[in-house]
Amino acid sequence: MTVALMWEARAVAGRGEDLLAWVREREIPGEPLRREILRAPQDRVLVITWWDAPYDAELPELPEPDEDLVSRAVHRWRFEQVDR
């Protein structure tokens, strides 16, 4: 089964590049099948990692950034692949 973990944070106004740099510097333990980093307006950064694992497996995730970098708590979602 393939599981996708999504991690999304919104930077403090004007600190989107700092948040993007913070994400790029973070190593994720283990070997995801794939990792993508995306950004959106309002200084939002999204990281998606794909794993070959059961849906409820314990998988490594990015931590919460320091409070001075983000404007709210990180949002996290988990999905399982249904079609290829």
C-alpha positions in Angstrom: 0.0 0.0 0.0 1.2 3.5 -0.6 0.5 6.2 2.0 0.9 9.9 1.5 1.6 12.2 4.4 0.8 15.9 3.8 2.3 18.6 6.0 1.1 22.2 5.5 2.2 25.4 7.3 1.6 29.1 6.9 4.4 31.4 7.6 4.2 34.6 9.5 3.6 37.4 6.9 6.7 38.0 4.8 8.5 34.9 6.1 7.5 32.4 3.4 11.1 32.1 2.0 12.3 31.5 5.6 9.8 28.7 6.0 10.6 27.2 2.7 14.3 27.2 3.6 13.5 25.6 7.0 11.6 22.8 5.2 14.4 22.2 2.7 16.9 21.8 5.6 14.9 19.2 7.4 15.9 15.5 6.9 13.1 13.0 7.1 14.3 9.8 8.7 13.8 6.7 6.5 13.4 6.6 2.8 10.1 7.9 1.4 9.3 6.7 -2.1 8.9 10.4 -3.0 9.0 13.8 -1.5 7.6 17.0 -2.9 7.8 20.6 -1.6 5.2 23.1 -2.9 4.3 26.7 -2.0 1.2 28.8 -2.4 0.0 32.4 -1.8 -0.2 33.7 1.7 3.3 32.2 2.5 2.1 28.6 2.7 4.4 25.6 2.3 3.2 22.1 1.6 5.3 18.9 1.9 4.0 15.6 0.6 5.8 12.3 1.2 4.9 8.9 -0.2 5.6 5.7 1.7 5.3 2.0 1.0 3.6 1.2 4.3 0.2 0.2 5.8 -2.2 3.2 6.4 -1.7 3.1 10.2 2.1 2.6 10.2 4.2 4.9 12.3 6.0 7.1 9.8 8.4 10.0 10.4 7.0 13.5 9.8 8.3 17.0 9.8 8.2 18.7 13.2 6.5 21.9 14.1 8.6 25.0 13.2 9.4 27.5 15.8 6.4 29.7 16.7 8.1 32.9 15.4 8.2 31.3 11.9 4.5 30.2 11.5 1.2 32.0 12.0 -0.7 28.9 13.1 -0.2 25.2 14.0 0.9 22.9 11.2 -1.9 21.0 9.4 -1.3 17.3 8.8 -3.3 14.7 6.7 -2.8 11.1 5.8 -4.1 9.5 2.6 -3.9 6.0 1.1 -3.5 5.6 -2.7 -6.6 4.0 -4.3 -5.6 4.2 -8.0 -2.3 4.2 -9.9 
